[in-house]
Amino acid sequence: MRLGDSTVKRVTEQIAPDSKYWLEPGDLLIQRANTLDYVGAAAIYDGPKAQYIYPDLMMRVRIRAPELRHYVWRYLNSYGAREYFRAKATGTAGNMPKINGETVRSLPLPLPPAHEQRRIVAKLEALLARSRRAKEALDAIPALLERFRQSVLAAAFRGDLTRDWRAANPDVEHAFKLLERIRFERRRRWELAELDRMRAKGKAPRDDKWMERYEAGVPATKTTGVLPAGWAWATVDELAEETVYGTSAKTNDDSSGVPVLRMGNIQDGKLELADLKFLPRDHSEFPGLLLTPGDVLFNRTNSPELVGKTAVYCGEPSSTSFASYLLRVRVIHYSPLLLSHFINGPSGREWVASVVSQQVGQANVNGTKLRALVVPVPPMDEQRAIVSRIDKALARANRVMDVAREQARRLESFDQAVLTKAFRGELVPQDPTDEPASALLQRIRTEREQSADNTIGARLKRRRKTNAA
Protein backbone atom coordinates (compact mmCIF):
# COMPACT_ATOMS: atom_id res chain seq x y z
CA MET A 1 0.00 0.00 0.00
CA ARG A 2 1.22 3.47 -0.89
CA LEU A 3 0.21 6.97 0.12
CA GLY A 4 -1.43 9.29 -2.40
CA ASP A 5 -2.49 12.91 -2.24
CA SER A 6 -6.01 12.41 -3.63
CA THR A 7 -7.58 12.28 -0.15
CA VAL A 8 -5.41 14.82 1.66
CA LYS A 9 -7.51 17.18 3.78
CA ARG A 10 -6.46 20.49 5.31
CA VAL A 11 -7.02 21.51 8.94
CA THR A 12 -7.87 25.08 9.84
CA GLU A 13 -6.36 25.19 13.34
CA GLN A 14 -2.70 25.96 13.92
CA ILE A 15 -0.49 22.92 14.61
CA ALA A 16 2.27 23.54 17.15
CA PRO A 17 5.80 23.14 15.70
CA ASP A 18 6.64 20.53 18.36
CA SER A 19 3.38 18.57 17.90
CA LYS A 20 3.85 14.80 18.04
CA TYR A 21 1.54 14.42 15.03
CA TRP A 22 3.99 15.85 12.47
CA LEU A 23 5.23 13.16 10.10
CA GLU A 24 8.87 12.50 9.33
CA PRO A 25 10.27 10.75 6.25
CA GLY A 26 10.19 7.00 6.81
CA ASP A 27 7.27 6.98 9.26
CA LEU A 28 5.02 3.95 8.90
CA LEU A 29 1.28 4.69 8.94
CA ILE A 30 -1.01 1.82 9.89
CA GLN A 31 -4.77 1.72 9.36
CA ARG A 32 -6.16 1.55 12.90
CA ALA A 33 -9.74 1.15 11.63
CA ASN A 34 -10.96 -0.06 8.26
CA THR A 35 -12.68 -3.03 6.65
CA LEU A 36 -11.35 -6.46 7.57
CA ASP A 37 -9.47 -6.51 4.28
CA TYR A 38 -7.57 -3.32 5.10
CA VAL A 39 -7.40 -2.93 8.88
CA GLY A 40 -3.69 -2.98 9.74
CA ALA A 41 -2.59 -2.18 6.19
CA ALA A 42 0.52 0.01 6.19
CA ALA A 43 2.10 2.69 4.03
CA ILE A 44 5.41 4.51 4.35
CA TYR A 45 5.60 8.28 4.36
CA ASP A 46 8.37 9.66 2.14
CA GLY A 47 7.41 13.34 2.06
CA PRO A 48 9.07 16.33 3.73
CA LYS A 49 9.39 16.69 7.49
CA ALA A 50 6.75 18.62 9.46
CA GLN A 51 4.44 19.23 6.50
CA TYR A 52 1.75 16.60 7.09
CA ILE A 53 0.00 15.20 10.15
CA TYR A 54 -2.00 11.97 10.36
CA PRO A 55 -5.63 11.32 11.43
CA ASP A 56 -6.88 9.40 14.44
CA LEU A 57 -7.86 6.39 12.31
CA MET A 58 -4.15 5.76 11.71
CA MET A 59 -1.25 4.82 13.94
CA ARG A 60 2.35 5.81 13.39
CA VAL A 61 5.34 3.54 13.87
CA ARG A 62 8.74 5.21 13.78
CA ILE A 63 11.74 2.96 13.14
CA ARG A 64 15.13 4.61 12.92
CA ALA A 65 17.04 1.95 10.96
CA PRO A 66 16.15 2.47 7.24
CA GLU A 67 16.58 -1.16 6.18
CA LEU A 68 14.48 -2.41 9.11
CA ARG A 69 11.87 0.28 8.42
CA HIS A 70 11.28 -0.89 4.84
CA TYR A 71 11.44 -4.54 5.88
CA VAL A 72 8.72 -4.02 8.52
CA TRP A 73 6.60 -2.02 6.06
CA ARG A 74 6.62 -4.88 3.60
CA TYR A 75 5.90 -7.44 6.30
CA LEU A 76 2.91 -5.46 7.58
CA ASN A 77 1.30 -5.87 4.14
CA SER A 78 2.06 -9.58 3.85
CA TYR A 79 -0.56 -12.31 4.12
CA GLY A 80 0.69 -13.40 7.56
CA ALA A 81 0.38 -9.92 9.06
CA ARG A 82 -2.96 -9.31 7.35
CA GLU A 83 -4.37 -12.51 8.86
CA TYR A 84 -2.99 -11.54 12.29
CA PHE A 85 -4.72 -8.15 12.21
CA ARG A 86 -7.98 -9.61 10.92
CA ALA A 87 -8.01 -12.09 13.79
CA LYS A 88 -7.16 -9.43 16.39
CA ALA A 89 -9.57 -6.74 15.14
CA THR A 90 -12.26 -6.05 17.73
CA GLY A 91 -15.18 -3.66 18.13
CA THR A 92 -15.75 -0.84 15.72
CA ALA A 93 -14.49 2.66 15.09
CA GLY A 94 -16.73 4.57 12.75
CA ASN A 95 -18.61 1.31 12.00
CA MET A 96 -15.33 -0.42 11.06
CA PRO A 97 -13.24 -3.13 12.77
CA LYS A 98 -10.31 -1.67 14.71
CA ILE A 99 -6.95 -2.60 16.23
CA ASN A 100 -4.95 -0.83 18.93
CA GLY A 101 -1.31 -0.04 19.60
CA GLU A 102 -0.82 -3.13 21.74
CA THR A 103 -1.99 -5.32 18.84
CA VAL A 104 0.60 -3.74 16.54
CA ARG A 105 3.39 -3.96 19.12
CA SER A 106 2.59 -7.64 19.72
CA LEU A 107 2.78 -8.61 16.04
CA PRO A 108 5.32 -11.47 15.70
CA LEU A 109 8.00 -10.41 13.21
CA PRO A 110 10.44 -12.83 11.52
CA LEU A 111 13.74 -10.96 11.75
CA PRO A 112 16.73 -11.96 9.59
CA PRO A 113 20.22 -10.43 9.86
CA ALA A 114 20.51 -6.78 8.80
CA HIS A 115 22.37 -7.59 5.56
CA GLU A 116 19.74 -10.15 4.61
CA GLN A 117 17.02 -7.58 5.33
CA ARG A 118 18.66 -5.30 2.78
CA ARG A 119 18.79 -8.09 0.21
CA ILE A 120 15.14 -8.98 0.85
CA VAL A 121 13.99 -5.36 0.59
CA ALA A 122 15.99 -4.81 -2.62
CA LYS A 123 14.56 -7.95 -4.21
CA LEU A 124 11.04 -7.06 -3.12
CA GLU A 125 11.37 -3.54 -4.49
CA ALA A 126 12.48 -4.87 -7.87
CA LEU A 127 9.75 -7.52 -8.15
CA LEU A 128 6.94 -5.36 -6.81
CA ALA A 129 7.97 -2.45 -9.06
CA ARG A 130 7.51 -4.72 -12.08
CA SER A 131 4.16 -5.82 -10.70
CA ARG A 132 3.15 -2.20 -10.12
CA ARG A 133 4.00 -1.24 -13.70
CA ALA A 134 1.91 -4.15 -14.95
CA LYS A 135 -0.99 -3.03 -12.74
CA GLU A 136 -0.76 0.50 -14.10
CA ALA A 137 -0.98 -0.88 -17.63
CA LEU A 138 -3.99 -3.01 -16.66
CA ASP A 139 -5.64 -0.05 -14.90
CA ALA A 140 -5.52 1.88 -18.18
CA ILE A 141 -7.44 -0.82 -20.06
CA PRO A 142 -11.02 0.05 -18.92
CA ALA A 143 -10.71 3.64 -20.19
CA LEU A 144 -9.20 2.42 -23.47
CA LEU A 145 -12.01 -0.09 -23.92
CA GLU A 146 -14.64 2.54 -23.15
CA ARG A 147 -13.16 4.75 -25.87
CA PHE A 148 -13.23 1.76 -28.20
CA ARG A 149 -16.91 1.08 -27.38
CA GLN A 150 -17.83 4.70 -27.96
CA SER A 151 -15.96 4.76 -31.28
CA VAL A 152 -17.82 1.61 -32.39
CA LEU A 153 -21.18 3.17 -31.50
CA ALA A 154 -20.28 6.44 -33.22
CA ALA A 155 -19.30 4.54 -36.38
CA ALA A 156 -22.52 2.53 -36.24
CA PHE A 157 -24.78 5.59 -36.30
CA ARG A 158 -22.73 7.36 -38.97
CA GLY A 159 -23.33 4.34 -41.17
CA ASP A 160 -19.62 3.47 -41.30
CA LEU A 161 -20.05 0.10 -39.63
CA THR A 162 -22.34 -1.21 -42.37
CA ARG A 163 -21.05 0.64 -45.44
CA ASP A 164 -20.09 -2.66 -47.08
CA TRP A 165 -23.47 -4.16 -46.13
CA ARG A 166 -25.32 -1.36 -47.96
CA ALA A 167 -23.12 -1.85 -51.02
CA ALA A 168 -24.02 -5.54 -51.04
CA ASN A 169 -27.75 -4.86 -50.40
CA PRO A 170 -28.75 -1.85 -52.53
CA ASP A 171 -32.42 -2.78 -52.91
CA VAL A 172 -33.59 -2.86 -49.29
CA GLU A 173 -36.73 -0.95 -48.28
CA HIS A 174 -36.07 2.76 -47.63
CA ALA A 175 -36.50 3.93 -44.04
CA PHE A 176 -39.26 6.34 -45.16
CA LYS A 177 -41.38 3.30 -46.06
CA LEU A 178 -40.57 1.77 -42.69
CA LEU A 179 -41.68 4.96 -40.93
CA GLU A 180 -45.00 4.86 -42.78
CA ARG A 181 -45.61 1.34 -41.49
CA ILE A 182 -44.56 2.37 -37.98
CA ARG A 183 -47.01 5.29 -37.98
CA PHE A 184 -49.81 3.04 -39.22
CA GLU A 185 -49.07 0.35 -36.63
CA ARG A 186 -48.71 2.92 -33.84
CA ARG A 187 -52.22 4.26 -34.55
CA ARG A 188 -53.69 0.78 -34.94
CA ARG A 189 -52.36 -0.28 -31.54
CA TRP A 190 -53.67 2.90 -29.93
CA GLU A 191 -57.13 2.30 -31.38
CA LEU A 192 -57.22 -1.30 -30.13
CA ALA A 193 -56.10 -0.23 -26.66
CA GLU A 194 -58.66 2.59 -26.60
CA LEU A 195 -61.47 0.24 -27.63
CA ASP A 196 -60.47 -2.21 -24.89
CA ARG A 197 -60.46 0.64 -22.35
CA MET A 198 -63.93 1.84 -23.37
CA ARG A 199 -65.38 -1.67 -23.38
CA ALA A 200 -63.93 -2.33 -19.92
CA LYS A 201 -65.99 0.66 -18.74
CA GLY A 202 -69.07 -0.62 -20.56
CA LYS A 203 -68.95 2.17 -23.15
CA ALA A 204 -69.29 1.08 -26.77
CA PRO A 205 -68.34 3.80 -29.31
CA ARG A 206 -71.34 5.18 -31.24
CA ASP A 207 -69.26 6.82 -33.98
CA ASP A 208 -65.65 7.54 -34.97
CA LYS A 209 -65.20 10.77 -33.03
CA TRP A 210 -63.21 8.97 -30.35
CA MET A 211 -60.47 8.43 -32.94
CA GLU A 212 -59.83 12.18 -32.97
CA ARG A 213 -58.23 11.85 -29.55
CA TYR A 214 -55.26 10.08 -31.12
CA GLU A 215 -51.99 12.02 -30.82
CA ALA A 216 -49.51 11.28 -33.57
CA GLY A 217 -45.85 11.15 -32.66
CA VAL A 218 -44.08 14.49 -32.72
CA PRO A 219 -41.96 14.47 -35.92
CA ALA A 220 -38.23 15.18 -36.04
CA THR A 221 -37.59 18.83 -36.84
CA LYS A 222 -34.03 19.33 -35.60
CA THR A 223 -31.49 16.89 -37.00
CA THR A 224 -27.72 16.76 -36.87
CA GLY A 225 -25.38 15.29 -39.43
CA VAL A 226 -25.93 13.63 -42.77
CA LEU A 227 -27.44 10.17 -42.89
CA PRO A 228 -26.49 7.41 -45.33
CA ALA A 229 -28.78 6.89 -48.30
CA GLY A 230 -31.89 4.97 -47.31
CA TRP A 231 -31.91 6.18 -43.70
CA ALA A 232 -34.28 8.68 -42.06
CA TRP A 233 -34.67 10.68 -38.85
CA ALA A 234 -37.46 10.13 -36.33
CA THR A 235 -38.26 10.98 -32.73
CA VAL A 236 -38.64 8.34 -30.05
CA ASP A 237 -42.25 9.52 -29.83
CA GLU A 238 -42.84 8.50 -33.46
CA LEU A 239 -41.26 5.09 -32.94
CA ALA A 240 -42.78 4.23 -29.56
CA GLU A 241 -46.13 2.68 -28.78
CA GLU A 242 -45.74 4.03 -25.24
CA THR A 243 -43.34 5.66 -22.80
CA VAL A 244 -44.28 4.73 -19.23
CA TYR A 245 -42.90 5.50 -15.77
CA GLY A 246 -42.25 2.59 -13.41
CA THR A 247 -43.81 1.83 -10.05
CA SER A 248 -43.18 3.95 -6.96
CA ALA A 249 -44.69 1.31 -4.66
CA LYS A 250 -42.57 0.19 -1.70
CA THR A 251 -40.75 -3.03 -2.55
CA ASN A 252 -39.60 -5.85 -0.26
CA ASP A 253 -37.15 -8.77 -0.12
CA ASP A 254 -39.74 -11.55 -0.57
CA SER A 255 -38.35 -13.40 -3.58
CA SER A 256 -41.66 -15.20 -4.15
CA GLY A 257 -43.00 -11.93 -5.57
CA VAL A 258 -42.41 -10.14 -8.86
CA PRO A 259 -38.84 -8.83 -9.34
CA VAL A 260 -38.59 -5.04 -9.72
CA LEU A 261 -35.67 -3.72 -11.76
CA ARG A 262 -34.08 -0.52 -10.43
CA MET A 263 -31.52 1.91 -11.76
CA GLY A 264 -28.64 -0.07 -10.23
CA ASN A 265 -29.60 -3.08 -12.34
CA ILE A 266 -28.56 -1.24 -15.53
CA GLN A 267 -24.81 -1.72 -15.94
CA ASP A 268 -22.79 -1.06 -19.10
CA GLY A 269 -25.81 -1.27 -21.37
CA LYS A 270 -27.06 -4.55 -19.92
CA LEU A 271 -29.32 -5.68 -17.09
CA GLU A 272 -27.54 -7.12 -14.05
CA LEU A 273 -29.96 -9.16 -11.97
CA ALA A 274 -28.23 -8.87 -8.59
CA ASP A 275 -29.77 -7.18 -5.54
CA LEU A 276 -33.35 -7.46 -6.75
CA LYS A 277 -36.38 -6.17 -4.85
CA PHE A 278 -39.92 -7.53 -5.18
CA LEU A 279 -43.62 -6.68 -5.18
CA PRO A 280 -46.53 -9.06 -4.45
CA ARG A 281 -47.85 -10.85 -7.51
CA ASP A 282 -51.32 -9.40 -6.93
CA HIS A 283 -50.01 -5.82 -6.91
CA SER A 284 -52.62 -3.39 -8.29
CA GLU A 285 -50.35 -2.00 -11.05
CA PHE A 286 -49.93 -5.43 -12.65
CA PRO A 287 -50.07 -6.46 -15.43
CA GLY A 288 -49.80 -2.90 -16.74
CA LEU A 289 -46.27 -2.43 -15.38
CA LEU A 290 -44.97 -5.88 -16.27
CA LEU A 291 -42.21 -5.96 -18.87
CA THR A 292 -42.29 -7.80 -22.18
CA PRO A 293 -39.17 -8.89 -24.08
CA GLY A 294 -37.81 -5.98 -26.10
CA ASP A 295 -38.86 -3.25 -23.68
CA VAL A 296 -36.22 -0.50 -23.46
CA LEU A 297 -35.47 0.72 -19.92
CA PHE A 298 -34.15 4.28 -19.62
CA ASN A 299 -32.73 5.52 -16.31
CA ARG A 300 -34.40 8.93 -15.97
CA THR A 301 -32.95 9.90 -12.55
CA ASN A 302 -29.44 9.28 -11.27
CA SER A 303 -26.15 11.08 -10.76
CA PRO A 304 -25.13 13.43 -13.61
CA GLU A 305 -22.62 10.83 -14.81
CA LEU A 306 -25.07 7.92 -14.90
CA VAL A 307 -28.45 9.42 -15.76
CA GLY A 308 -29.70 8.21 -19.13
CA LYS A 309 -28.05 4.79 -19.05
CA THR A 310 -30.20 2.35 -20.97
CA ALA A 311 -30.69 -1.40 -21.40
CA VAL A 312 -33.15 -3.81 -23.00
CA TYR A 313 -35.23 -6.36 -21.11
CA CYS A 314 -34.83 -9.69 -22.92
CA GLY A 315 -37.33 -11.79 -20.97
CA GLU A 316 -35.38 -12.86 -17.89
CA PRO A 317 -36.50 -13.11 -15.21
CA SER A 318 -40.02 -13.70 -16.48
CA SER A 319 -42.85 -11.63 -15.00
CA THR A 320 -40.69 -8.63 -14.10
CA SER A 321 -41.57 -5.01 -13.32
CA PHE A 322 -39.53 -1.80 -13.04
CA ALA A 323 -39.16 1.07 -10.57
CA SER A 324 -40.14 4.72 -10.92
CA TYR A 325 -36.62 5.97 -11.70
CA LEU A 326 -36.87 4.02 -14.95
CA LEU A 327 -38.90 4.72 -18.08
CA ARG A 328 -40.18 1.91 -20.27
CA VAL A 329 -40.12 2.56 -24.01
CA ARG A 330 -41.93 0.06 -26.21
CA VAL A 331 -40.90 0.65 -29.83
CA ILE A 332 -42.59 -0.54 -33.03
CA HIS A 333 -40.65 -2.00 -36.00
CA TYR A 334 -37.44 -0.51 -34.60
CA SER A 335 -34.73 -2.54 -32.93
CA PRO A 336 -34.84 -2.03 -29.13
CA LEU A 337 -31.14 -2.89 -28.98
CA LEU A 338 -30.37 -0.26 -31.61
CA LEU A 339 -32.20 2.40 -29.58
CA SER A 340 -30.34 1.35 -26.43
CA HIS A 341 -26.99 1.48 -28.23
CA PHE A 342 -27.78 4.94 -29.61
CA ILE A 343 -28.66 6.40 -26.21
CA ASN A 344 -25.58 4.82 -24.62
CA GLY A 345 -23.33 6.06 -27.45
CA PRO A 346 -21.66 9.45 -27.98
CA SER A 347 -24.68 11.13 -29.59
CA GLY A 348 -26.99 9.86 -26.86
CA ARG A 349 -24.67 11.00 -24.07
CA GLU A 350 -24.37 14.45 -25.68
CA TRP A 351 -28.16 14.67 -25.89
CA VAL A 352 -28.54 13.69 -22.22
CA ALA A 353 -26.05 16.38 -21.20
CA SER A 354 -27.97 18.97 -23.24
CA VAL A 355 -31.42 18.28 -21.75
CA VAL A 356 -30.69 17.12 -18.19
CA SER A 357 -32.04 19.08 -15.23
CA GLN A 358 -30.35 18.87 -11.82
CA GLN A 359 -31.61 19.21 -8.26
CA VAL A 360 -29.77 18.44 -5.02
CA GLY A 361 -27.13 16.25 -6.65
CA GLN A 362 -29.65 14.30 -8.75
CA ALA A 363 -29.98 14.64 -12.51
CA ASN A 364 -33.24 14.03 -14.36
CA VAL A 365 -34.40 13.50 -17.94
CA ASN A 366 -38.19 13.17 -18.03
CA GLY A 367 -40.42 11.30 -20.43
CA THR A 368 -41.29 14.37 -22.48
CA LYS A 369 -37.62 14.98 -23.24
CA LEU A 370 -37.03 11.32 -24.03
CA ARG A 371 -39.93 11.24 -26.49
CA ALA A 372 -38.44 14.28 -28.26
CA LEU A 373 -35.06 12.57 -28.77
CA VAL A 374 -34.24 12.36 -32.49
CA VAL A 375 -32.66 9.08 -33.61
CA PRO A 376 -31.47 7.73 -36.98
CA VAL A 377 -33.71 5.10 -38.57
CA PRO A 378 -31.92 2.66 -40.89
CA PRO A 379 -33.88 0.11 -42.96
CA MET A 380 -35.03 -2.83 -40.83
CA ASP A 381 -32.60 -5.34 -42.33
CA GLU A 382 -29.71 -2.94 -41.83
CA GLN A 383 -30.78 -2.38 -38.22
CA ARG A 384 -30.25 -6.08 -37.61
CA ALA A 385 -26.84 -5.97 -39.31
CA ILE A 386 -25.78 -2.95 -37.24
CA VAL A 387 -26.82 -4.56 -33.96
CA SER A 388 -25.01 -7.78 -34.89
CA ARG A 389 -21.77 -5.93 -35.66
CA ILE A 390 -22.00 -3.76 -32.56
CA ASP A 391 -22.58 -6.80 -30.38
CA LYS A 392 -19.61 -8.65 -31.87
CA ALA A 393 -17.31 -5.66 -31.36
CA LEU A 394 -18.49 -5.11 -27.78
CA ALA A 395 -18.15 -8.82 -27.05
CA ARG A 396 -14.49 -8.62 -28.10
CA ALA A 397 -14.02 -5.66 -25.77
CA ASN A 398 -15.66 -7.60 -22.95
CA ARG A 399 -13.34 -10.56 -23.52
CA VAL A 400 -10.33 -8.24 -23.29
CA MET A 401 -11.75 -6.81 -20.05
CA ASP A 402 -12.23 -10.30 -18.63
CA VAL A 403 -8.60 -11.14 -19.41
CA ALA A 404 -7.46 -7.88 -17.80
CA ARG A 405 -9.43 -8.63 -14.63
CA GLU A 406 -7.96 -12.12 -14.46
CA GLN A 407 -4.44 -10.76 -14.90
CA ALA A 408 -5.10 -8.20 -12.14
CA ARG A 409 -6.16 -11.03 -9.82
CA ARG A 410 -3.03 -12.96 -10.72
CA LEU A 411 -0.86 -9.94 -9.99
CA GLU A 412 -2.45 -9.61 -6.56
CA SER A 413 -1.70 -13.29 -5.93
CA PHE A 414 1.82 -12.77 -7.28
CA ASP A 415 2.47 -9.91 -4.84
CA GLN A 416 1.35 -11.97 -1.87
CA ALA A 417 3.30 -15.02 -3.05
CA VAL A 418 6.47 -12.91 -3.30
CA LEU A 419 5.92 -11.45 0.18
CA THR A 420 5.24 -14.91 1.62
CA LYS A 421 8.46 -16.30 0.13
CA ALA A 422 10.39 -13.29 1.37
CA PHE A 423 9.32 -13.75 4.98
CA ARG A 424 9.86 -17.51 4.88
CA GLY A 425 13.48 -16.86 3.96
CA GLU A 426 13.08 -18.27 0.43
CA LEU A 427 13.40 -15.14 -1.73
CA VAL A 428 17.13 -14.38 -1.44
CA PRO A 429 20.17 -16.51 -0.59
CA GLN A 430 21.32 -16.54 3.03
CA ASP A 431 24.91 -15.72 3.94
CA PRO A 432 26.35 -17.57 6.95
CA THR A 433 28.83 -14.72 7.47
CA ASP A 434 26.05 -12.19 8.12
CA GLU A 435 25.91 -10.75 11.61
CA PRO A 436 23.09 -12.61 13.43
CA ALA A 437 19.79 -10.88 14.03
CA SER A 438 20.32 -11.20 17.78
CA ALA A 439 23.16 -8.66 17.52
CA LEU A 440 20.86 -6.28 15.67
CA LEU A 441 18.20 -6.68 18.35
CA GLN A 442 20.73 -5.94 21.06
CA ARG A 443 21.77 -2.72 19.32
CA ILE A 444 18.13 -1.69 18.97
CA ARG A 445 17.53 -2.30 22.69
CA THR A 446 20.62 -0.29 23.61
CA GLU A 447 19.60 2.61 21.37
CA ARG A 448 16.08 2.61 22.82
CA GLU A 449 17.41 2.66 26.37
CA GLN A 450 19.76 5.53 25.56
CA SER A 451 16.95 7.42 23.84
CA ALA A 452 14.71 6.90 26.88
CA ASP A 453 17.47 8.12 29.24
CA ASN A 454 18.00 11.21 27.09
CA THR A 455 14.28 11.92 27.07
CA ILE A 456 14.04 11.61 30.87
CA GLY A 457 17.11 13.82 31.29
CA ALA A 458 15.65 16.48 29.04
CA ARG A 459 12.39 16.47 30.99
CA LEU A 460 14.20 16.81 34.33
CA LYS A 461 16.31 19.67 32.96
CA ARG A 462 13.19 21.53 31.77
CA ARG A 463 11.52 20.92 35.15
CA ARG A 464 14.53 22.35 37.07
CA LYS A 465 14.53 25.44 34.85
CA THR A 466 10.81 25.90 35.45
CA ASN A 467 11.21 25.55 39.24
CA ALA A 468 14.15 27.99 39.27
CA ALA A 469 12.11 30.57 37.41
C-alpha positions, 0 to 999 in steps of 0.5 A: 500500500502506498500513500497518495495525495487524492484524499489529503484534507487540510485543517484550519487550526494551527499545529504547534511546531513541536506537535507529536503528530507531524510526520517524518520521512520513513514513518510507517502509517497503519490503518487503525480502523478499516474493513477487515481486508484493510485494517492494519494495512501500512504505508510509508511516508516519504514526504518532507518533514513537518508538513503533514499530520496523520488522522486518528484512524491511523497509527504511526510507527517510527523505526530509525534503521532504514533497512528495518523500516522498509522490511517491517513495512513490507511485512505489515502488508504480507498475508501473515500480518494481514491474517494476524490483524484480521483475527485481532480486530475487535469492536468498531471505530466509525462502524469499522473493525479496529486494532490498537497499539498493543496489537501492533506492538505484539505482532510477531515479526520474523527478523533476519540479519541486517544484511539479509534484510537489505537483500530482501527489501531490494529484491522485493522492491524490484519484483513489486515495481515490475508488478506495479507497472503491470498493474498501471498498464492493466488499470488503463485498459477500462478507459481504453475499452470505453473509448473503443466502445464509444468509437464503435457506436459512433461509427454505427450511427454514422453508417460506417459500420455497415457501409459494405453491407449497404453496397451488397444490399442496394435494394432494401426498403427505404426507411421512409417506407418503414416509418409509414408502417410504424405510424400506421401500426402505432395508430392501430395499436392505440385504437385497439387499446382505446377500444379495450379501455372503453369496453372495460368501462361498458362504453361502446363507441357510437361513432368515430369521433373517439379516434380524434383523440389520437396524438400522432408522434411528434416528428423530427424537426431538428437533425444533426449530421448527414445520414447514409442513403436509405436512412431517415430521422425520427423521434422516439415519440414516433417510434414508440407505442408508449413511454411509461414510468415505473412503479413507486410502490414500496418493494420488499425482499420476498423473492416469491413476488415479482422482481422489480428492476431498479436503476442499479440493475442497468450496468454497461448497457445490460441488465444485471440481476443482482440485488433485486427487490420484489412486489406481491404478484397481486399488486394493483399496477400489474399487469400494466407495469410488467415488462415484455421482451424488447422493452427498453429501460431508460434511467431517468434519474441518477447522478449526472454521470449515470443518468440516461443509461439504458438497457433492453429487457430480454425476458429474464426473469419472467414476469418482471416489473420496473421502478419509478426511476426508470422509463419503459419505451416500447418501440414498433418496428425498430430494434430495441437494442439499436435504440439502447446502443444509440442512447448509450453512445456518444450522440446519446450522451451528448443529448442527455447532457444537453437536456438534463435538469439537476436538483440536489445532486440528482440529474433528471431526464423526463419522459417528455424529453425522451420522447423528443429525442431524435434518432437515426432510422436505418432500414429494418434489415440494416438495423439487424446488421448494425446490432449484430456488428455492434454486439460482436465488437463489444463482445471482443471488448468484454473478452479483453476486459475479462482477461485484464481482470484475471491478470489483475487477480493474478498480480495480486496473488503474485504480490502476496506469493512474493511477500510470503516467500520473502518472509519464509526466507526463500526469496534471497540466498542466506549468507552464513557470514552475516551478523546474526539478528540477535546482535541487531536486536541488542543494538536496537535495545541499547539505542532505545534505552539511551533514547529513553534516558535522554528523554528523561534527562531532558524532561528533568532539565526543563523541570529544574529550569521551570522551578528555578524561574 
